[in-house]
């Protein structure tokens, strides 16, 4: 079985068909491995079908997307993302250079809060100063990625975890700060959603594919919205 690190790829946006095919094979093998863990997990996976987890951008893009999506539904978060793209006159998440030049007043007019405005500009400045780069993040272990990103004011554990999952394609991470995931654990495995410590301990046995299990847990609650 592949290790967690074997699921890393240099650039999700430049994957060749063969790389995508290989990833799909590894996703299937990961799901099969999880199915054999216990009857509950097998039933969960069989009820949903093949894992469709996908990356949604490079680390910088996903970081900006995740800040915009803090405390919001996926649908509302996508609305703010589109507004930001339109405001910058671009076709994708604005570059760091573009972000820093957008007046705060204009961001406020499209509904971005002052706190989120300050955070995305802080991120842009960190990239411009090369304190953080996509290439640096790709080389770091999961815990180091979280520590580096969370060193930025306004970037909390959940936001950093989204980068691990949806940009860096790390397959062995469970976002303990995600309430939907904890509710799903409670539903299927009977562990209180409020007992984070017990949930983390329980899920250790699902390593190295805790991200894949997370996708299924999320999909069971809302069809996998926001999880590729």
N, C-alpha and C positions, 0 to 999 in steps of 0.2 A: 504494500500500500504506500502511496506517496506520503511524504511528510508534509506538514503545514507549509513549509517554505517552498516546496516544489510547485505550489500553485501560483507563485509570483511570476509576473510577466513584465518585460521591459516597458511596454507601452500598450495599454489596452486598445487604443485607437488605431494601432498599426498591426493588429494581429492578422496573420495570413489565414486562409481557409484551413490549412493543415493544423495550425495552432488551435483554432477554434474547435476543430474536430477532436483534437487531442484533449482539449479542456472538457468537451462534452463527454468523452469517454471517462475521464477522471471523475467528473460529476456523477456519472452513473455508478462507477465503482464505489465512490464515497457513499452514495445513497444505499447501495447494496450492503456495504459494511454496517451502516446504521440500522438497516432492517434486521440484521442478525443480532442486534444488541438485546432486544427484549420484545415481547408481544405488543406492548403499547406503542413503541416507536414504529414497529412494522405496520401496525394498523394505521397509524398517522400517515406514514409515507405512502402506503398503498391507496389511501383515500384521496390523496392529492395528485399523485403521479410523478413524472420526471421533474427534477429540480430545474428551475429556470432562472436561477440566480445569475445576474449579469453585472458587469461594471458599468458605470454611467458617466465616466469622465476621468481626467487625470486628477492627481491629489489636490492641486490648487482649485480646480473647478468644483470638485466634490466638497471641498472645505467651504467655499463660498455658498454653494447650494445648501449645505447643512446648516450654516448659520442662518440663512434666510428661512429655513424650515424649522428652526427651534420653536417648540411649543405649538406647532401648527399642523393641520392635516396635510397629507400629501397634495391634495388638490389645491389648497390655498397656497402652499409653498411654491407650487409650480406657477401659480399666477404671479407671485412676486418675482420669481425667476424670469419670467417672460417680460415683465415690466422693466426689470433691470437691464435686460438685453436690449430692449427697445430704446430705453433711455440712453444707452451708450452707443446706439446706432450700429450694433454688431450683430453677428449671427449666432454667437455663443456667449458663455459667461465672459464678461469684460476682462481684459488683461489687467495685471496690477497697475500698469501705466494709466489705463483708462479709469480704473476705480478711483485712484487718488485725485483725479482731476474733476470728478463729478461733485458739484456743490452739494453740501449737506441738505440744503433747502429742497433741491430737486429730488433727493432720495426720500425726504419726508413727504413730498407731494405724492409719491407713488406708494406710500404706506409703510416704508421701512422705518422702524423705530430708531430713536437716537442711539440706543445701546447697540443695535445691530449695525447701524451705519458706522459707528466707531470701531466695531469689531472687524468688519470687512475691510475697512481702510487700514486697520492695524495689520491684518493679514497681507494686504497688498504691499505695505511698506516693508514687512518682513521678507517678502519675496524679492522686492526691488533691492533691498540691502543684502540679499542672499543669506540671510540668517536661516531661512528655510527655502529649500528647493525640492522639486519633485524627485530629482535624482537622489538627493540625500535621504528623503523619506523612504524611497524604494530599497535603500541599502540597510535601513535600520530594522532591528527586531521590533516586534509588536509593542512591547512595553516602552521602548525608547521613542517610538512614533508617538505614543500617547503622551509621554512626558514632554516631548518637544512641542507638540501642538497645544497642549494644555498650559504651557508656559505663557501663551498669549492670552491676555485678559479678554474674556468673552467667549473663549473656546473651552467648553467643558468636556467631560468624559464622553458623553453621548455624541457630541459633534465630532470629536476625534475618532471615535469608534466607527462612525459612518465612513470616514476616509479609509480606515483599515479594510472595511468590508467592500465598499463600492468603488474604490479607486485602486487600492493596493492588492485587492483580491486575496486577502488572507483568509484561509479556510478554517482556522481554529480559534475563532473568537465569538464569545457570547456577550451581547451588549446588556449587561446587568442593569443598566440605567433605563432600559426601554420597558415601559410599563406593559405594553402589548405583549411582549415576549414573556414577561413574568406572569401575566394573566394566563397565557397559553400553557406555561409550565404547570401552573396551579390546576388548570382544567384537566390536563392529561396525566400528570404525575402526582397530583395531590399535595404539592408543596406550596405553602402560603406564598402569595405574590409579595408579601411584605418581608419575608425571610430571605434576604439577599444572600446571606452567608451560606445557608443550607442549599439554596439553589446552585450557587457556584460550586460547592463541594459535590453535589449530586452530579453536575454536568462534567466534572473532571473525567469521568469514565467514557465520555463521548469524544474525547480528544483522539485523533487530530481533526475532527470534522464538526466542531461545535457551530461554525458558521452555517454549514449545510443544514444541521438540525434546526438552527434558528430560522432559516428560510421556511422550513416546513411548519414550524410553530407559528410563525407570522402568517403564512398562507392560510392556515386553518382558521385564523381569526378574521382576516379581511381579504382573502384571496391573493395575498402576496403583494398588495398595493405598496409601491415604493421599494419593493425588494426584487426588482427586475422581472 
